Each structure stands twice: as C-alpha cells, then as structure tokens.
Amino acid sequence: MAYSNNPALQPGAPEIAVAEPNGLSPALTFLFAFACGAMVGNIYYAQALIGLISDDLNLHGGMAGFIVTVTQLGYGAGLLLLVSLADLFENRRLVLLTLGGTALGLAGAAMSGSATTFLISSFAIGFFACGAQVLVPFASHLVPAASRGRTIGNVMAGLLTGIMLARPLANLVASEFGWRAIFWISAAAMLAVLVLLRIALPKRQPQGGIHYGAILKSMWNLLITTPALQRRAFYQGIIFASFNLFWTGIPLLLTEQFGYSQRQIALFALAGAAGALAAPIAGRLADRGYTRQGTAIAMITLTLWFLIAGWAGTAISIAALVLSAIFIDSAVQTNQILSQRIIFSLNDAARGRLNAVYMTIVFLIGSSGSAIAAASYFYGGWWATCITGAVMGLIVLGIFATERTSKSPV
C-alpha cells in the first residue's frame, strides 16, 4: 500500500531511519512477542481475582468493580498519552520506562494494605502496560514492508497469548500462594524483560521538530481525515467487544451448567489460547495481498461460531465450546493483524500516533463487551449472549461490505 498523501500524516521532516530494515531474528521476534504478552497480561490478573482482592481489602458491593475498571482506565489513558510518544521520543528508552513503571505498579499492588493503595497501583499498572502497544509499531519499523504483516502477526500472537493466559495463570497461582503472589511474579518478570530488551533492542530516534502538544493535536486530525483508520478501529472495536462478551459469559455458563470449579475454568481458558496460532497465518495473508478476503473470513467465522457456541451451551457439549473459543479467538486475532498491517502502512513517521488512536478506539468500544455480557446473560441466558455476539459479527460484516463502493482503499 502506498503511503497516504493525507496532510495529517505529514507532521514534519521525514523520519530518521535507524538502518535499512533487514528483518528481525527469530530470537528477537520471540522476545518482542513475549514482552508484549507479559505486559498486556497485567491488566487482566485482577479481573480473575476480584473476589479474593475485594474481600482482603474490604472493598465490597458495587465498589469491587473498580478493581477492574481503574486498571482499564489506566490502560486507556496510557494508550492515548504514552503510545503516541513513540513518534517523539527514542523508542527503546520509552519501552524501558514503561516496563519500569509497570513493575513499580505491580509491586505497589502486591504490597497494598488498603483499597485506595491498590486502586492507585492498578491505575499505574494499566497506564504503563500500554508499552506493549509501543513495541508493536517498533517491530514494524525494523522489518521490510514485504514481511511486515508476518512480523506483526508473530508479535501479536504473543500479545493475545498473554491476554488468554493471564486469567488462568492468576487463578492457578492464587490457589497455591494467595492473590498477591501473581503481582510479585509479574513484577519480577517485567524487570527481567527490561534487562533483556535493554540489551537486545536497537535505538530508534524519530525526527524531532514537533512538540507533545502537536503530537496530541495531530492524533485528532489523523482520526477525522483517515477513512482506513476510522473503519479498521471500528471493526476491531466491535469484534473485541464480542471477544470480551464471550470470555465474560463463558465462566458463568461453565459454573452454572457444567458445574466447573475455578481451576477447571482456568484450564478451559488455556485451551482457548490456541486461537493465538491464527496470528502468524493472518500476517502472511496480509503480506500476500489477501487483506479483504481475510477480513471477510474473520467476520463470518466470528458470527458462525457464536451460534455454534450457543448450541453447545444448551447441548452441554464441552468439545464444541472449546472449538468455539478457539475459532472466535482466531477471528478476533486475524482481524487485528490485518487491521494493524493496514494502519502501519499509512505512514512510517506517524505509526505511534496511528496505533495510539486505533488502540484507544478499539479498547473503548471493546470494553463494553463485558457489561453487555452480564446484562444479556442475566436477562436471556447463554443463548442471548451468543446471539448478541453473532449480531456484532453481522454488523461489522455488513459495514465492511460497503467498502466495495468506498473510494478509500482499506
């Protein structure tokens, strides 16, 4: 895809290239993927342990929901305010700072003796965990355009794996060592990743000449003047909402209809993590020019497997539910890779801001999925939840079909 002539994507002088990109070694690709997964997993640990944490810190009733909400608010703020700095500050230093900040937040959560301290630490965890979204465009800068989709796919596979493993890992660790242990373990992991990335990452200094205020202002201009960014953010936002809808509703189903314990639910989530295997495949599809076809397949897959999941819940078929989890996760991941492949191809010098705008919208829309799941399950049961997810798939598929008459290639 050619770079856009959109003036909002031309903030100043061209970027200073670190070197002619030759690609990433398998070891460095794995390190990028592991770092992304380890960082983003931090925003999901408390979600799995909300009951244990709220009881220990005397945060009862409706206030317990803030344990999750504050972390998500921190992540949203970080996406907007920190990720955009990748177009202004030296990228390796920015990544290392976010890792250090995440480690401090995790240590603060582990040592918390009151709800207030824990909530402040949770905001810090979410705010700095967005460093994973600095690493993704950073990786795309280090590879030639012909293999960019494959690289993004490999890195994002690690990120999705981190999301999927966070909840079962938190449950398993807490069952053996208490809820604070997972925060200590993750803090140590962040410091280890910090050391490894400091050694392995090259420096990448974007061209100066613009200040932070201009960076933030240009993000709004990017949003309102870039149809590809608008569409892809909306598609993935709705699809991510369906992802949250499924993974919020499925523990309720497994508990009520299957009689599963927390440990068994954790093992189910581990099986669902196999959906991350779709990421490298999606990246290769994008590199070969099959973005439209891959997007359509992802949306259709999402819709069909939500309907299958609805049947599986009433038929008490755990095998069909596991397959539904894998295929739904695969669809979500496929569309994410294809979308990021597109937005990272718009302009090299604005990748940080493009990703910040994209991920902020995706996160804000996607976070509604959990609330929708709770309401749909309460009023209509598992079938209502699955039909809602299928409708989300049909909505984005219908809007995606209008690209046939769009003048802006996506």
C-alpha positions as CSV (number, residue, x, y, z in Angstrom):
1,M,0.0,0.0,0.0
2,A,1.3,3.4,-0.9
3,Y,1.8,6.0,1.8
4,S,-1.0,8.4,2.2
5,N,-0.9,12.0,0.9
6,N,-3.1,13.0,3.9
7,P,-1.5,16.1,5.4
8,A,-2.3,14.9,8.9
9,L,0.2,12.1,8.2
10,Q,2.9,14.5,7.3
11,P,3.8,16.1,10.7
12,G,7.2,17.4,9.8
13,A,10.5,16.3,8.3
14,P,10.8,12.7,7.3
15,E,11.8,10.1,9.9
16,I,15.5,9.3,10.6
17,A,15.9,5.6,9.7
18,V,17.9,3.5,12.2
19,A,19.2,1.4,9.3
20,E,17.9,-0.3,6.2
21,P,15.4,-2.8,7.8
22,N,16.5,-6.3,7.2
23,G,14.0,-8.1,9.5
24,L,14.1,-9.5,13.0
25,S,15.9,-12.6,14.0
26,P,13.7,-15.4,15.4
27,A,15.1,-14.8,18.9
28,L,14.3,-11.1,18.8
29,T,10.8,-11.7,17.3
30,F,10.1,-14.1,20.2
31,L,11.4,-11.5,22.7
32,F,9.0,-8.9,21.2
33,A,6.1,-11.3,21.4
34,F,6.9,-12.4,25.0
35,A,7.3,-8.9,26.2
36,C,4.0,-7.8,24.6
37,G,2.2,-10.7,26.1
38,A,3.8,-10.3,29.6
39,M,3.0,-6.6,29.7
40,V,-0.6,-6.7,28.5
41,G,-1.4,-9.7,30.7
42,N,-1.0,-7.4,33.7
43,I,-4.3,-5.7,33.1
44,Y,-6.2,-9.0,33.4
45,Y,-4.8,-10.5,36.6
46,A,-7.1,-8.6,39.0
47,Q,-10.1,-9.4,36.8
48,A,-9.7,-13.1,37.7
49,L,-9.1,-12.4,41.4
50,I,-11.7,-9.7,42.1
51,G,-13.4,-11.7,44.8
52,L,-10.2,-12.5,46.7
53,I,-8.8,-9.0,46.5
54,S,-12.1,-7.2,47.4
55,D,-12.5,-9.5,50.5
56,D,-8.9,-9.0,51.7
57,L,-9.0,-5.2,51.2
58,N,-12.6,-4.7,52.4
59,L,-13.8,-3.4,49.1
60,H,-17.3,-4.8,49.0
61,G,-20.5,-4.5,47.0
62,G,-20.6,-2.4,43.8
63,M,-17.2,-0.9,44.7
64,A,-15.4,-4.2,43.9
65,G,-15.9,-3.5,40.2
66,F,-13.5,-0.6,40.5
67,I,-10.7,-3.2,40.8
68,V,-11.1,-3.9,37.1
69,T,-12.4,-0.5,35.9
70,V,-9.5,1.5,37.3
71,T,-6.9,-0.7,35.6
72,Q,-8.8,-0.3,32.3
73,L,-9.0,3.4,32.7
74,G,-5.2,3.5,33.3
75,Y,-4.7,1.5,30.1
76,G,-6.9,3.7,28.1
77,A,-5.1,6.8,29.4
78,G,-1.8,5.2,28.5
79,L,-2.9,4.4,25.0
80,L,-3.7,8.0,24.4
81,L,-0.9,9.7,26.2
82,L,2.1,7.3,26.1
83,V,1.8,5.3,22.9
84,S,1.8,8.5,20.8
85,L,5.2,9.4,22.3
86,A,6.7,6.7,20.1
87,D,6.7,9.4,17.3
88,L,8.6,11.8,19.5
89,F,11.0,10.0,21.9
90,E,13.6,7.4,21.4
91,N,11.6,4.2,21.3
92,R,13.9,1.8,23.3
93,R,14.0,4.3,26.2
94,L,10.2,4.7,26.1
95,V,9.7,0.9,26.2
96,L,12.1,0.5,29.1
97,L,10.4,3.3,31.0
98,T,7.0,1.7,30.6
99,L,8.4,-1.7,31.8
100,G,9.9,0.0,34.9
101,G,6.6,1.8,35.6
102,T,4.7,-1.4,35.2
103,A,7.0,-3.2,37.7
104,L,6.5,-0.5,40.3
105,G,2.8,-0.6,39.9
106,L,2.7,-4.4,40.3
107,A,4.9,-4.2,43.4
108,G,2.6,-1.5,44.8
109,A,-0.4,-3.7,44.2
110,A,1.3,-6.7,45.9
111,M,2.1,-4.6,49.0
112,S,-1.2,-2.8,49.2
113,G,-2.8,-2.8,52.6
114,S,-5.8,-0.7,51.7
115,A,-8.2,-0.5,48.8
116,T,-7.0,3.1,48.0
117,T,-3.4,2.0,47.6
118,F,-4.4,-1.0,45.4
119,L,-6.6,1.2,43.1
120,I,-3.8,3.7,42.7
121,S,-1.4,0.9,41.9
122,S,-3.9,-0.6,39.5
123,F,-4.2,2.6,37.5
124,A,-0.4,2.7,37.2
125,I,-0.3,-0.9,36.0
126,G,-2.8,-0.2,33.3
127,F,-1.1,3.1,32.3
128,F,2.3,1.7,31.8
129,A,1.2,-1.7,30.5
130,C,0.4,0.1,27.2
131,G,4.1,-0.1,26.5
132,A,3.1,-3.3,24.6
133,Q,1.5,-1.1,22.0
134,V,4.8,0.8,21.6
135,L,6.6,-2.4,20.9
136,V,4.2,-3.5,18.1
137,P,4.9,-0.5,15.7
138,F,8.5,-0.6,16.9
139,A,8.8,-4.1,15.5
140,S,7.2,-3.0,12.2
141,H,9.9,-0.3,11.8
142,L,12.6,-3.0,11.9
143,V,11.4,-5.1,9.0
144,P,10.9,-4.5,5.3
145,A,7.3,-3.9,4.1
146,A,7.1,-7.2,2.3
147,S,7.3,-9.1,5.6
148,R,5.6,-6.6,7.9
149,G,2.3,-8.5,8.2
150,R,4.1,-11.7,9.2
151,T,6.1,-9.9,11.9
152,I,3.1,-8.1,13.3
153,G,1.3,-11.4,13.3
154,N,4.1,-13.2,15.2
155,V,4.4,-10.3,17.8
156,M,0.6,-10.1,18.2
157,A,0.4,-13.8,18.8
158,G,2.4,-13.2,21.9
159,L,0.2,-10.4,23.0
160,L,-3.0,-12.4,22.6
161,T,-1.4,-15.4,24.4
162,G,-0.7,-13.0,27.3
163,I,-4.3,-12.0,27.4
164,M,-5.6,-15.5,27.3
165,L,-3.1,-16.9,29.8
166,A,-3.5,-14.1,32.3
167,R,-6.7,-15.2,33.9
168,P,-6.0,-18.9,34.3
169,L,-2.4,-18.1,35.5
170,A,-3.7,-15.7,38.1
171,N,-6.2,-18.3,39.3
172,L,-3.7,-21.1,39.5
173,V,-1.1,-19.0,41.3
174,A,-3.6,-17.6,43.7
175,S,-4.9,-21.0,44.6
176,E,-1.5,-22.1,45.7
177,F,0.2,-18.9,47.1
178,G,-2.5,-16.2,47.5
179,W,-3.6,-13.4,45.3
180,R,-0.5,-11.2,45.9
181,A,1.9,-13.7,44.5
182,I,0.9,-13.2,40.9
183,F,1.7,-9.4,41.2
184,W,5.2,-10.2,42.7
185,I,5.9,-12.8,40.0
186,S,4.9,-10.4,37.2
187,A,6.9,-7.5,38.7
188,A,10.0,-9.8,38.6
189,A,9.1,-10.8,35.0
190,M,8.9,-7.1,34.0
191,L,12.3,-6.4,35.4
192,A,13.8,-9.4,33.6
193,V,12.2,-8.3,30.3
194,L,13.5,-4.8,30.9
195,V,17.1,-6.1,31.1
196,L,16.7,-8.3,28.0
197,L,15.2,-5.5,25.9
198,R,17.8,-3.1,27.0
199,I,20.5,-5.5,25.7
200,A,18.7,-6.6,22.5
201,L,16.7,-3.6,21.2
202,P,18.3,-1.2,18.8
203,K,17.8,2.5,19.3
204,R,15.2,4.3,17.2
205,Q,15.1,8.1,17.4
206,P,12.2,9.7,15.5
207,Q,12.8,13.0,13.7
208,G,12.4,15.9,16.1
209,G,10.8,19.3,15.3
210,I,7.3,18.7,16.8
211,H,6.3,19.1,20.4
212,Y,4.0,16.9,22.5
213,G,1.0,19.2,22.1
214,A,1.3,19.0,18.3
215,I,1.5,15.2,18.6
216,L,-1.8,15.1,20.5
217,K,-3.5,17.5,18.2
218,S,-2.3,15.6,15.1
219,M,-3.9,12.4,16.5
220,W,-7.4,14.0,16.2
221,N,-6.5,15.1,12.7
222,L,-5.5,11.6,11.9
223,L,-8.8,10.2,13.1
224,I,-11.1,12.6,11.2
225,T,-9.1,12.6,7.9
226,T,-8.1,8.9,7.6
227,P,-11.0,6.6,6.5
228,A,-8.9,3.5,6.7
229,L,-8.1,4.3,10.4
230,Q,-11.8,5.0,11.2
231,R,-13.1,1.8,9.6
232,R,-10.4,-0.5,11.0
233,A,-10.7,0.9,14.5
234,F,-14.5,0.5,14.4
235,Y,-14.3,-3.1,13.0
236,Q,-11.9,-4.2,15.6
237,G,-13.6,-2.4,18.4
238,I,-16.9,-4.3,17.8
239,I,-15.0,-7.6,17.3
240,F,-13.0,-7.0,20.5
241,A,-16.3,-6.3,22.3
242,S,-17.6,-9.7,21.2
243,F,-14.3,-11.3,22.5
244,N,-14.9,-9.7,25.9
245,L,-18.6,-10.7,25.7
246,F,-17.6,-14.4,25.2
247,W,-15.0,-14.5,27.9
248,T,-17.2,-12.7,30.4
249,G,-20.1,-15.0,29.8
250,I,-18.4,-18.4,29.5
251,P,-17.3,-18.6,33.2
252,L,-21.0,-18.1,34.2
253,L,-22.1,-20.9,31.8
254,L,-19.3,-23.3,32.9
255,T,-20.2,-22.7,36.6
256,E,-24.0,-23.0,36.3
257,Q,-24.4,-25.6,33.5
258,F,-21.2,-27.6,33.7
259,G,-20.5,-27.3,37.5
260,Y,-16.9,-26.3,36.8
261,S,-14.6,-25.1,39.6
262,Q,-12.3,-22.1,39.2
263,R,-9.4,-24.4,38.3
264,Q,-11.4,-26.1,35.6
265,I,-12.5,-22.8,34.2
266,A,-8.8,-21.8,34.1
267,L,-8.0,-24.9,32.1
268,F,-10.8,-24.1,29.7
269,A,-9.2,-20.7,29.1
270,L,-5.9,-22.3,28.5
271,A,-7.5,-24.3,25.7
272,G,-8.9,-21.2,24.2
273,A,-5.4,-19.7,24.0
274,A,-4.8,-21.9,21.0
275,G,-6.6,-19.2,19.0
276,A,-3.3,-17.2,19.1
277,L,-2.0,-19.6,16.4
278,A,-4.0,-17.7,13.9
279,A,-1.9,-14.6,14.2
280,P,1.1,-15.7,12.1
281,I,-1.2,-17.0,9.4
282,A,-3.1,-13.7,9.3
283,G,0.2,-11.9,8.9
284,R,1.2,-14.0,5.9
285,L,-2.2,-13.4,4.3
286,A,-1.8,-9.7,4.6
287,D,1.7,-9.8,3.1
288,R,0.3,-11.7,0.1
289,G,-2.4,-9.2,-0.5
290,Y,-5.4,-11.1,0.9
291,T,-6.5,-8.5,3.4
292,R,-10.1,-8.2,2.1
293,Q,-10.6,-11.9,1.9
294,G,-9.1,-12.5,5.3
295,T,-11.2,-9.8,6.9
296,A,-14.4,-11.2,5.5
297,I,-13.4,-14.8,6.6
298,A,-12.7,-13.5,10.2
299,M,-16.1,-11.8,10.4
300,I,-18.0,-14.7,9.1
301,T,-16.1,-17.1,11.3
302,L,-16.9,-15.0,14.4
303,T,-20.6,-15.0,13.5
304,L,-20.9,-18.7,12.8
305,W,-19.0,-19.8,15.9
306,F,-21.0,-17.7,18.2
307,L,-24.1,-19.5,17.0
308,I,-22.4,-22.9,17.5
309,A,-21.3,-21.8,21.0
310,G,-25.0,-21.0,21.8
311,W,-26.0,-24.5,20.7
312,A,-23.1,-26.1,22.6
313,G,-24.2,-24.4,25.8
314,T,-27.7,-25.9,25.6
315,A,-26.4,-29.3,24.4
316,I,-23.8,-29.4,27.2
317,S,-21.0,-30.1,24.7
318,I,-17.7,-29.0,26.2
319,A,-15.8,-30.1,23.0
320,A,-17.9,-27.7,20.8
321,L,-17.4,-24.9,23.4
322,V,-13.6,-25.4,23.3
323,L,-13.7,-25.2,19.5
324,S,-15.9,-22.1,19.6
325,A,-13.4,-20.4,21.9
326,I,-10.5,-21.3,19.6
327,F,-12.3,-20.1,16.4
328,I,-13.7,-16.9,18.0
329,D,-10.3,-16.0,19.3
330,S,-8.8,-16.8,15.9
331,A,-11.2,-14.5,14.2
332,V,-10.5,-11.6,16.6
333,Q,-6.8,-12.1,16.2
334,T,-6.9,-12.3,12.4
335,N,-8.8,-9.1,12.0
336,Q,-6.4,-7.4,14.5
337,I,-3.4,-8.4,12.5
338,L,-4.9,-7.4,9.2
339,S,-6.0,-4.0,10.6
340,Q,-2.7,-3.2,12.1
341,R,-0.9,-4.2,8.9
342,I,-3.0,-1.6,7.1
343,I,-2.6,1.3,9.5
344,F,1.2,0.7,9.9
345,S,1.4,1.0,6.1
346,L,-0.1,4.5,6.0
347,N,3.0,6.4,7.1
348,D,6.2,5.5,8.8
349,A,6.6,8.7,10.8
350,A,3.1,8.5,12.3
351,R,2.9,4.9,13.3
352,G,3.0,5.6,17.0
353,R,0.1,8.0,16.8
354,L,-1.8,5.8,14.3
355,N,-1.6,2.9,16.7
356,A,-2.5,5.1,19.7
357,V,-5.7,6.3,18.0
358,Y,-6.5,2.9,16.7
359,M,-6.0,1.0,20.0
360,T,-7.7,3.7,22.1
361,I,-10.9,3.4,20.0
362,V,-10.6,-0.4,20.0
363,F,-10.2,-0.5,23.7
364,L,-13.1,2.0,24.5
365,I,-15.6,0.1,22.2
366,G,-14.3,-3.3,23.3
367,S,-14.6,-2.7,27.0
368,S,-18.4,-2.5,26.6
369,G,-18.4,-6.2,25.8
370,S,-18.2,-7.3,29.5
371,A,-21.1,-5.1,30.5
372,I,-23.2,-6.4,27.6
373,A,-22.4,-10.0,28.5
374,A,-23.5,-9.5,32.1
375,A,-26.8,-8.0,31.0
376,S,-27.5,-10.4,28.2
377,Y,-26.7,-13.4,30.3
378,F,-28.9,-12.2,33.2
379,Y,-31.9,-11.5,31.1
380,G,-31.7,-14.1,28.5
381,G,-29.1,-16.7,29.4
382,W,-26.3,-18.1,27.3
383,W,-28.2,-18.1,24.1
384,A,-28.9,-14.4,24.4
385,T,-25.2,-13.8,25.0
386,C,-24.2,-15.8,21.9
387,I,-26.9,-14.2,19.7
388,T,-25.6,-10.8,20.7
389,G,-22.1,-11.9,19.7
390,A,-23.3,-13.1,16.4
391,V,-25.2,-9.9,15.8
392,M,-22.0,-8.0,16.4
393,G,-20.3,-10.1,13.7
394,L,-23.1,-9.4,11.3
395,I,-22.9,-5.6,12.0
396,V,-19.3,-5.3,11.1
397,L,-19.6,-7.7,8.2
398,G,-22.4,-5.5,6.8
399,I,-20.4,-2.3,7.2
400,F,-17.3,-3.9,5.8
401,A,-19.3,-4.8,2.6
402,T,-19.8,-1.1,2.0
403,E,-16.1,-0.8,1.3
404,R,-16.9,-2.0,-2.2
405,T,-18.2,1.4,-3.0
406,S,-15.7,3.3,-0.8
407,K,-13.1,5.5,-2.6
408,S,-10.6,4.9,0.2
409,P,-8.9,1.5,-0.2
410,V,-8.7,-0.3,3.0
